[in-house]
Amino acid sequence: MSLIASTGDAPKTPGTDTTYWLETNINSLRIRSFIWTVEDNFISALSLNRKLIENQYIYHVAEELLTLSNDYSGWAFEPKNSDYVKIKINQMSLQANTTEQVVVSVINQGIVKDTITLNPNNGLLEFEDVGYTISGKGVFYFVFPSQEVYSDSSYNDSLKSDGFVCYPISGEGDTPEDADYTKGTTGNGLNFNVSAYLDSSVYVTNCKIDYSQFMKAQFEYDFLRMVVSNSNNQSESAERNLGNNQLLATESLDTSMLTIARKYAHEVKEAIAAINRTFDNFLKKDVSFTVKRRVL
């Protein structure tokens, strides 16, 4: 026999926290693993990638030398209109009047989530690849120690970008995460190349109950495929004679008859149509999307 945790927010010890443990066996573990696989396939089949705009540049080529005020300067980013927008910072450039490395802190909800090291070149606009994807709730700050930068103090429209809002910030404090930041409207020498896209994975997870028929079809289809492949096949004659392999293959592949494969294909189509009607279409009227799923 084996032991597995059945509930609890923190790890529980089998010997002392027996209320949180159940006795099980290898077959129970196989069933549990199969159910997890079905859930993963369900989410994968309905994960839609809807591109907004790739490579949105936010920069100002400046020649005026400016000493930034306060302790820290930077930019703030947050999704526009939807919690399902993901923002990727492709490139960054800091027009600082130095050739020494400058560390940019990524702050979310008062915590330094990451740091990005930039290599300024005496104020020249030279973009560096960073490939940082914003992941989490709330506003993300990209801040660096205030210093001499080249900036023409150009006005920034915080709403001009598709899929996200961004604006310059300035803060006072002992550390980047403890500083008090205020919103600004003029550039500060930090520049970006940003992509934004819609990611439906969180949406699908939150709305599983609305796709119960498709979840059922996913379970039946995955179970049938498992039986056809029968990775746990044993040598007893009774095991070998349990099913008709040709009939099982027809049920799992043929969509021209009323088979499980056809039912699955129908439920996939219905579920995706439902998402198309409800999932943040207002973000961009001409948004294009692709559906990634298995071809039956």
LOROKOL-561824 format. One line per 5 residues: their letters; for each residue x, y, z of N, C-alpha, C. Coordinates in steps of 0.1 Angstrom, whole numbers, always signed. Layout:
<recs>
a> X Y Z X Y Z X Y Z | ...;
</recs>
This chain:
<recs>
mslia> +8 -12 +0 +0 +0 +0 +9 +13 +0 | +3 +23 -5 +10 +36 -5 +1 +46 +2 | +7 +58 +5 -1 +69 +11 +0 +81 +2 | -11 +88 +1 -11 +101 -6 -19 +111 +2 | -15 +124 +0 -22 +135 +7 -35 +137 +0;
stgda> -46 +139 +7 -59 +141 +1 -64 +156 +2 | -59 +163 +12 -63 +177 +14 -53 +184 +22 | -56 +197 +25 -47 +205 +33 -39 +215 +25 | -37 +227 +31 -30 +238 +24 -15 +236 +25 | -10 +230 +35 +4 +228 +37 +8 +213 +37;
pktpg> +20 +210 +35 +24 +195 +35 +21 +189 +49 | +15 +177 +48 +11 +170 +61 +20 +158 +62 | +23 +154 +74 +31 +142 +77 +22 +130 +80 | +23 +119 +72 +14 +108 +74 +13 +103 +88 | +25 +102 +95 +25 +97 +108 +17 +104 +119;
tdtty> +17 +118 +117 +10 +126 +127 -3 +132 +122 | -3 +136 +110 -16 +142 +104 -24 +132 +97 | -28 +122 +104 -35 +111 +97 -49 +115 +91 | -54 +126 +96 -67 +131 +91 -66 +135 +76 | -55 +139 +72 -53 +144 +59 -48 +134 +49;
wletn> -47 +121 +53 -42 +111 +44 -51 +99 +43 | -51 +93 +31 -59 +81 +28 -49 +70 +23 | -53 +58 +27 -45 +47 +22 -50 +43 +8 | -41 +40 -1 -44 +38 -15 -35 +27 -21 | -37 +24 -34 -28 +14 -40 -24 +19 -54;
inslr> -17 +11 -61 -11 +16 -74 -22 +18 -85 | -33 +10 -84 -44 +13 -94 -51 +26 -91 | -53 +30 -79 -59 +43 -75 -50 +54 -80 | -37 +52 -79 -28 +63 -84 -28 +64 -99 | -30 +53 -106 -31 +53 -120 -44 +61 -125;
irsfi> -55 +59 -118 -67 +66 -121 -66 +81 -118 | -60 +84 -107 -58 +98 -104 -49 +105 -114 | -38 +98 -118 -29 +104 -128 -37 +105 -142 | -45 +96 -145 -53 +97 -157 -62 +109 -157 | -69 +111 -146 -78 +123 -145 -70 +136 -146;
wtved> -59 +137 -140 -50 +149 -142 -47 +151 -157 | -44 +140 -164 -40 +141 -178 -52 +146 -186 | -64 +141 -183 -76 +146 -189 -78 +161 -187 | -76 +166 -175 -78 +180 -172 -68 +188 -180 | -55 +183 -181 -45 +190 -189 -49 +191 -204;
nfisa> -54 +180 -209 -58 +179 -223 -70 +188 -226 | -79 +189 -216 -90 +198 -217 -86 +212 -218 | -77 +217 -209 -73 +231 -209 -65 +233 -222 | -56 +224 -226 -48 +226 -238 -57 +227 -251 | -68 +219 -252 -76 +220 -263 -83 +233 -265;
lslnr> -86 +240 -254 -93 +253 -254 -85 +265 -252 | -72 +263 -252 -63 +275 -250 -61 +282 -263 | -67 +294 -264 -67 +302 -277 -56 +312 -275 | -48 +314 -286 -38 +325 -286 -44 +336 -295 | -47 +347 -290 -52 +358 -297 -42 +370 -297;
klien> -35 +372 -308 -25 +382 -308 -31 +396 -308 | -26 +405 -301 -29 +419 -302 -20 +426 -311 | -9 +431 -306 +1 +438 -315 +15 +434 -310 | +23 +429 -319 +37 +426 -317 +46 +438 -318 | +56 +439 -310 +67 +449 -311 +61 +463 -311;
qyiyh> +54 +467 -301 +50 +481 -299 +62 +489 -292 | +67 +498 -300 +79 +505 -295 +74 +518 -287 | +80 +519 -275 +78 +531 -267 +91 +538 -264 | +94 +548 -272 +107 +554 -270 +107 +568 -276 | +117 +576 -271 +120 +589 -276 +135 +591 -279;
vaeel> +139 +594 -291 +153 +597 -294 +156 +611 -289 | +164 +612 -278 +166 +625 -272 +181 +629 -272 | +183 +642 -272 +197 +647 -272 +199 +657 -260 | +189 +659 -253 +190 +668 -241 +193 +661 -228 | +204 +665 -222 +209 +658 -210 +200 +663 -198;
ltlsn> +195 +654 -190 +186 +657 -179 +190 +649 -167 | +190 +655 -155 +192 +648 -143 +179 +645 -136 | +176 +632 -135 +163 +628 -130 +162 +631 -115 | +150 +635 -111 +147 +639 -97 +143 +626 -89 | +143 +628 -76 +139 +617 -67 +149 +606 -67;
dysgw> +146 +595 -60 +156 +584 -58 +155 +574 -70 | +143 +572 -75 +141 +562 -85 +132 +567 -96 | +135 +562 -108 +127 +565 -120 +124 +552 -128 | +113 +553 -136 +110 +541 -143 +96 +542 -150 | +91 +530 -153 +78 +529 -160 +69 +519 -153;
afepk> +56 +521 -154 +46 +512 -149 +38 +506 -160 | +35 +493 -159 +27 +486 -169 +16 +478 -162 | +4 +478 -169 -7 +471 -164 -16 +467 -176 | -23 +456 -175 -32 +452 -186 -43 +462 -188 | -48 +463 -200 -59 +472 -203 -72 +464 -206;
nsdyv> -82 +466 -197 -96 +461 -199 -97 +446 -196 | -86 +439 -194 -88 +424 -193 -77 +418 -184 | -81 +409 -175 -71 +402 -167 -64 +391 -175 | -69 +388 -187 -63 +377 -195 -52 +382 -205 | -48 +395 -204 -38 +400 -213 -24 +397 -207;
kikin> -15 +391 -215 -2 +389 -210 +7 +399 -218 | +17 +405 -211 +25 +415 -216 +40 +410 -216 | +46 +411 -227 +60 +406 -228 +69 +418 -232 | +79 +421 -223 +89 +431 -226 +100 +425 -235 | +99 +427 -248 +109 +421 -257 +123 +427 -255;
qmslq> +123 +440 -255 +136 +447 -255 +135 +460 -246 | +146 +464 -241 +147 +477 -233 +159 +484 -237 | +159 +498 -235 +170 +506 -237 +170 +517 -227 | +181 +520 -221 +183 +531 -212 +193 +541 -217 | +188 +553 -220 +197 +564 -225 +204 +571 -214;
antte> +211 +564 -205 +218 +570 -194 +231 +575 -199 | +236 +585 -192 +249 +591 -196 +260 +584 -189 | +262 +571 -192 +272 +563 -186 +274 +550 -195 | +285 +543 -193 +287 +530 -199 +287 +519 -188 | +284 +523 -176 +284 +513 -165 +270 +506 -165;
qvvvs> +269 +494 -161 +257 +486 -161 +247 +493 -151 | +234 +492 -154 +224 +498 -146 +214 +486 -143 | +210 +484 -131 +201 +473 -127 +187 +479 -126 | +178 +473 -134 +164 +477 -134 +156 +467 -125 | +149 +471 -115 +141 +463 -106 +127 +461 -111;
vinqg> +122 +449 -112 +108 +446 -115 +100 +444 -102 | +91 +454 -100 +84 +454 -87 +69 +451 -89 | +63 +443 -81 +49 +440 -82 +44 +439 -67 | +34 +447 -64 +28 +446 -50 +38 +447 -39 | +48 +456 -41 +58 +459 -31 +69 +448 -30;
ivkdt> +70 +439 -40 +80 +429 -39 +88 +429 -52 | +102 +428 -51 +110 +427 -62 +109 +413 -68 | +102 +413 -80 +100 +400 -86 +112 +395 -94 | +120 +405 -99 +132 +401 -108 +140 +414 -110 | +152 +412 -115 +160 +423 -119 +165 +421 -133;
itlnp> +167 +432 -141 +172 +432 -154 +184 +441 -155 | +195 +436 -160 +207 +444 -161 +208 +450 -175 | +209 +463 -176 +211 +470 -189 +225 +476 -190 | +229 +478 -203 +242 +483 -206 +241 +496 -214 | +240 +507 -208 +239 +520 -215 +252 +523 -223;
nngll> +250 +531 -233 +262 +535 -241 +262 +550 -243 | +264 +557 -232 +265 +572 -232 +253 +579 -239 | +241 +574 -236 +229 +581 -241 +224 +576 -254 | +231 +567 -261 +226 +562 -274 +214 +553 -272 | +205 +554 -282 +193 +545 -281 +197 +532 -287;
efedv> +200 +522 -279 +204 +509 -283 +196 +499 -275 | +187 +492 -282 +178 +482 -275 +186 +469 -272 | +183 +464 -261 +188 +451 -256 +177 +441 -254 | +179 +428 -258 +169 +418 -257 +168 +414 -242 | +155 +414 -237 +153 +410 -223 +143 +398 -222;
gytis> +133 +398 -230 +124 +387 -230 +117 +384 -217 | +112 +395 -211 +106 +393 -198 +91 +394 -199 | +84 +383 -194 +69 +383 -195 +63 +386 -182 | +55 +396 -181 +48 +400 -169 +38 +390 -165 | +38 +385 -153 +29 +374 -149 +25 +377 -134;
gkgvf> +13 +380 -132 +8 +383 -119 -3 +394 -119 | -8 +397 -107 -19 +407 -106 -13 +420 -103 | -20 +431 -107 -17 +444 -103 -7 +451 -113 | -2 +462 -109 +7 +470 -117 +22 +465 -115 | +29 +465 -126 +43 +462 -125 +52 +474 -128;
yfvfp> +62 +476 -119 +71 +488 -120 +84 +483 -125 | +90 +490 -135 +104 +488 -139 +111 +500 -136 | +120 +500 -125 +126 +512 -120 +141 +510 -119 | +148 +521 -120 +162 +522 -119 +166 +534 -110 | +178 +534 -105 +182 +546 -97 +183 +559 -106;
sqevy> +177 +569 -101 +177 +582 -109 +191 +587 -111 | +194 +592 -123 +207 +596 -127 +206 +605 -139 | +217 +608 -145 +217 +616 -158 +213 +608 -170 | +203 +612 -177 +199 +605 -189 +196 +615 -200 | +196 +610 -212 +192 +618 -223 +177 +617 -225;
sdssy> +170 +628 -224 +155 +627 -226 +150 +641 -230 | +141 +641 -240 +135 +654 -244 +122 +657 -237 | +119 +649 -226 +107 +652 -218 +95 +652 -227 | +94 +643 -237 +82 +642 -245 +71 +636 -237 | +59 +641 -241 +46 +637 -235 +43 +622 -238;
ndslk> +39 +615 -229 +35 +601 -231 +20 +599 -229 | +13 +594 -239 -1 +590 -238 -2 +576 -232 | -6 +575 -220 -6 +562 -213 -16 +552 -219 | -26 +556 -227 -36 +548 -233 -33 +544 -248 | -22 +549 -253 -20 +547 -268 -17 +533 -272;
sdgfv> -12 +525 -263 -8 +511 -267 -20 +501 -266 | -19 +491 -274 -30 +481 -275 -27 +470 -265 | -37 +467 -256 -37 +456 -247 -31 +460 -233 | -25 +472 -232 -19 +475 -219 -18 +490 -217 | -17 +494 -205 -15 +508 -201 +0 +510 -196;
cypis> +7 +520 -200 +20 +523 -194 +23 +537 -193 | +31 +541 -183 +33 +555 -180 +46 +556 -172 | +53 +568 -173 +65 +570 -165 +62 +572 -150 | +71 +568 -141 +69 +570 -127 +82 +575 -121 | +80 +581 -109 +92 +586 -101 +89 +583 -87;
gegdt> +99 +578 -79 +97 +575 -65 +108 +579 -56 | +104 +580 -43 +113 +584 -32 +113 +573 -22 | +125 +568 -18 +125 +558 -8 +139 +552 -7 | +142 +544 +3 +155 +538 +6 +158 +527 -4 | +148 +519 -8 +149 +508 -17 +138 +509 -28;
pedad> +141 +502 -40 +131 +503 -50 +117 +498 -46 | +117 +487 -38 +104 +482 -34 +97 +490 -23 | +104 +498 -15 +98 +506 -5 +95 +520 -9 | +99 +524 -21 +97 +538 -25 +82 +541 -28 | +78 +553 -26 +65 +558 -29 +65 +564 -43;
ytkgt> +58 +558 -53 +58 +562 -67 +46 +571 -71 | +49 +581 -79 +39 +589 -85 +39 +588 -100 | +28 +589 -106 +26 +588 -120 +31 +601 -127 | +38 +599 -138 +43 +611 -146 +37 +610 -161 | +41 +620 -169 +36 +620 -182 +48 +622 -192;
tgngl> +60 +624 -187 +71 +627 -197 +82 +616 -195 | +89 +614 -206 +99 +604 -207 +110 +606 -197 | +117 +595 -194 +128 +595 -185 +141 +587 -190 | +141 +585 -203 +153 +578 -209 +152 +563 -209 | +141 +557 -203 +139 +543 -204 +129 +540 -215;
nfnvs> +133 +531 -224 +125 +528 -236 +122 +513 -237 | +111 +510 -244 +107 +496 -245 +102 +492 -259 | +103 +478 -261 +97 +472 -272 +88 +461 -266 | +75 +462 -268 +65 +454 -260 +56 +447 -269 | +53 +434 -266 +42 +427 -273 +31 +423 -262;
aylds> +19 +423 -267 +7 +420 -258 -1 +410 -265 | -6 +400 -258 -15 +390 -264 -24 +385 -254 | -36 +379 -258 -46 +374 -249 -43 +359 -247 | -43 +355 -234 -41 +341 -230 -53 +336 -223 | -60 +326 -229 -73 +322 -224 -71 +311 -213;
svyvt> -59 +306 -210 -57 +295 -201 -64 +297 -187 | -62 +309 -182 -68 +313 -169 -83 +313 -170 | -88 +319 -181 -102 +319 -183 -108 +305 -184 | -102 +296 -191 -108 +283 -192 -108 +276 -179 | -97 +277 -171 -96 +271 -158 -107 +277 -149;
nckid> -110 +290 -149 -120 +296 -141 -134 +291 -145 | -136 +287 -157 -149 +284 -163 -151 +270 -166 | -144 +261 -159 -145 +246 -162 -160 +242 -161 | -167 +247 -151 -181 +242 -149 -190 +245 -161 | -186 +255 -169 -195 +258 -180 -192 +249 -193;
ysqfm> -182 +241 -191 -178 +232 -202 -179 +217 -198 | -189 +214 -190 -190 +201 -185 -192 +190 -195 | -199 +193 -206 -202 +184 -216 -188 +181 -224 | -181 +191 -226 -168 +189 -233 -158 +181 -224 | -158 +184 -211 -150 +177 -202 -153 +162 -202;
kaqfe> -166 +159 -202 -171 +145 -203 -166 +139 -216 | -167 +146 -227 -163 +140 -240 -147 +139 -240 | -140 +148 -234 -126 +146 -233 -122 +134 -225 | -129 +131 -214 -126 +119 -206 -129 +107 -214 | -140 +106 -221 -143 +94 -229 -133 +92 -240;
ydflr> -129 +103 -247 -120 +102 -258 -106 +97 -253 | -101 +104 -242 -88 +100 -237 -88 +86 -231 | -99 +82 -225 -100 +68 -220 -99 +58 -231 | -107 +61 -242 -107 +52 -254 -93 +51 -260 | -86 +62 -261 -72 +62 -267 -63 +54 -258;
mvvsn> -65 +54 -244 -57 +47 -235 -60 +32 -237 | -72 +28 -239 -76 +14 -241 -70 +9 -254 | -70 +17 -264 -65 +13 -277 -50 +10 -276 | -43 +19 -270 -28 +18 -268 -25 +7 -258 | -33 +7 -247 -32 -3 -236 -17 -4 -232;
snnqs> -12 +6 -226 +2 +6 -221 +4 -3 -210 | -7 -7 -203 -6 -17 -192 -10 -31 -196 | -9 -34 -208 -14 -47 -213 -7 -58 -206 | -14 -69 -203 -8 -80 -196 -10 -92 -206 | -4 -103 -202 -3 -114 -212 -14 -124 -210;
esaer> -23 -123 -200 -34 -133 -199 -43 -132 -211 | -48 -144 -215 -57 -145 -226 -70 -137 -224 | -74 -137 -212 -86 -129 -208 -84 -114 -211 | -72 -109 -208 -69 -95 -210 -69 -92 -225 | -63 -101 -233 -62 -99 -247 -75 -99 -255;
nlgnn> -85 -107 -249 -98 -109 -256 -109 -99 -251 | -105 -89 -243 -115 -80 -237 -122 -72 -248 | -114 -67 -258 -120 -58 -268 -117 -61 -282 | -125 -55 -291 -122 -56 -305 -114 -44 -309 | -101 -47 -313 -92 -36 -316 -97 -27 -328;
qllat> -103 -34 -338 -107 -26 -349 -119 -17 -346 | -128 -22 -338 -139 -14 -333 -134 -2 -324 | -125 -5 -316 -119 +5 -307 -113 +16 -315 | -105 +12 -325 -98 +22 -334 -109 +30 -342 | -120 +24 -346 -130 +32 -353 -136 +42 -344;
esldt> -139 +38 -332 -145 +47 -322 -136 +59 -319 | -123 +57 -319 -114 +68 -315 -109 +76 -327 | -111 +72 -339 -106 +79 -351 -117 +84 -361 | -127 +76 -363 -137 +78 -374 -147 +89 -369 | -147 +100 -377 -157 +111 -374 -169 +111 -383;
smlti> -169 +101 -393 -180 +101 -402 -193 +94 -397 | -191 +86 -386 -202 +79 -380 -204 +85 -366 | -214 +80 -359 -217 +85 -345 -208 +78 -335 | -196 +82 -335 -185 +76 -327 -181 +86 -316 | -174 +81 -306 -168 +89 -296 -159 +100 -302;
arkya> -152 +97 -312 -143 +107 -319 -152 +118 -325 | -163 +114 -331 -172 +125 -337 -178 +133 -326 | -182 +127 -315 -188 +134 -304 -178 +144 -298 | -165 +139 -297 -155 +148 -291 -152 +160 -300 | -151 +157 -313 -149 +168 -323 -160 +178 -322;
hevke> -173 +174 -321 -184 +183 -319 -183 +191 -307 | -180 +185 -296 -179 +192 -283 -168 +203 -283 | -156 +199 -290 -146 +209 -291 -151 +221 -299 | -158 +219 -310 -163 +230 -318 -173 +238 -310 | -182 +232 -303 -191 +240 -295 -185 +248 -284;
aiaai> -175 +242 -277 -168 +249 -266 -160 +261 -271 | -153 +259 -283 -146 +271 -288 -155 +281 -293 | -167 +278 -299 -177 +288 -303 -182 +296 -291 | -183 +289 -280 -188 +296 -267 -178 +306 -263 | -165 +302 -263 -154 +311 -259 -153 +323 -268;
nrtfd> -155 +320 -281 -155 +331 -291 -166 +342 -288 | -177 +337 -283 -188 +347 -280 -186 +354 -267 | -177 +349 -258 -177 +355 -245 -163 +360 -241 | -152 +356 -247 -139 +358 -242 -133 +371 -248 | -136 +382 -241 -129 +395 -243 -127 +399 -258;
nflkk> -138 +398 -266 -137 +402 -280 -136 +417 -281 | -140 +424 -271 -140 +439 -272 -126 +445 -272 | -116 +437 -269 -102 +442 -268 -98 +448 -281 | -101 +440 -292 -97 +445 -305 -106 +438 -315 | -113 +446 -323 -124 +441 -332 -118 +432 -342;
dvsft> -106 +435 -348 -101 +427 -359 -91 +417 -354 | -92 +413 -341 -82 +404 -335 -83 +390 -342 | -72 +385 -345 -71 +372 -351 -67 +361 -341 | -71 +349 -343 -67 +339 -333 -65 +326 -340 | -57 +317 -333 -55 +304 -338 -59 +294 -327;
vkrrv> -64 +282 -331 -68 +272 -321 -58 +261 -322 | -52 +258 -311 -42 +247 -310 -49 +235 -304 | -51 +224 -312 -56 +212 -306 -52 +201 -315 | -55 +189 -311 -51 +177 -319 -60 +176 -331 | -55 +171 -342 -63 +168 -354 -68 +153 -353;
l> -81 +151 -354 -86 +138 -353 -84 +130 -366;
</recs>
